[in-house]
Amino acid sequence: MLEKISGKNITIRSSMTLSTMMIAGTLLLFSFNVDIIMGIPPDFVKGDYLFGRTVGIVDDENGNPLWIVSGIWKTNLSNQTQATNNNNSAVFDASFEMIKTDGTSKHTHTLTNFVLADTSNQNNYTIFNGTGTISMPQGPVTEVPISIKVVNNSLGIINIGPNKIDNHFGTEPLYGIPLEERDHYKRS
């Protein structure tokens, strides 16, 4: 048996639904925090850094997309003018999540302990060469060659030396896209 729903019941239900959505939206607005939304640990954002996201594709031996790579990074490389052996304050830390194009084998790697070896400037880009530590299933691999090309201060092209990590990230670069000025912030 079908019950007749009056206009008053529809109005009450609509009002309740709208009120619930407004409360949830307000709570979300006031709880918006980049640390929580992006899953960044609190100590990750201490200091004067730029932040961004990474994206890339790892192809199989036939050139077909096999892995999708995405993640986050932080750096102070824009403040580095040259490498010094005594005081290497350069930072480039990243977390890369990888997943196969069929939605399986999801896992994460980190790039830490970046040591800047040299910097060069050419036209509209700066290249930062160094080494870093990449987390792998068998344990951290140290002194992995890392090259970061910053183009027009708005795009990072990240090359991770394939030889020490069994070509895990392929031979093509990953791309780093800085967060918009309004999306990132500085903490001390």
Number of C-alpha atoms within 10 A of each C-alpha: 3 4 5 7 8 8 9 9 11 11 11 11 12 12 12 12 11 12 12 12 12 12 11 11 12 12 11 11 10 8 11 11 12 13 13 11 9 11 10 15 10 9 9 12 20 11 12 14 21 20 24 20 19 22 18 20 23 23 16 11 9 7 8 11 13 18 24 20 22 19 19 22 24 19 19 16 21 14 12 15 14 15 18 14 9 6 7 14 14 23 21 21 19 22 21 23 18 24 17 16 14 9 10 10 10 12 13 15 16 19 23 18 16 25 23 24 18 14 18 12 12 8 7 9 15 20 19 25 19 19 21 24 19 23 18 15 9 6 8 15 15 17 16 19 19 22 23 23 21 22 15 11 13 12 17 24 18 21 19 25 21 16 12 14 17 9 12 14 22 22 15 15 19 22 22 25 19 20 16 12 9 6 10 14 14 11 9 7
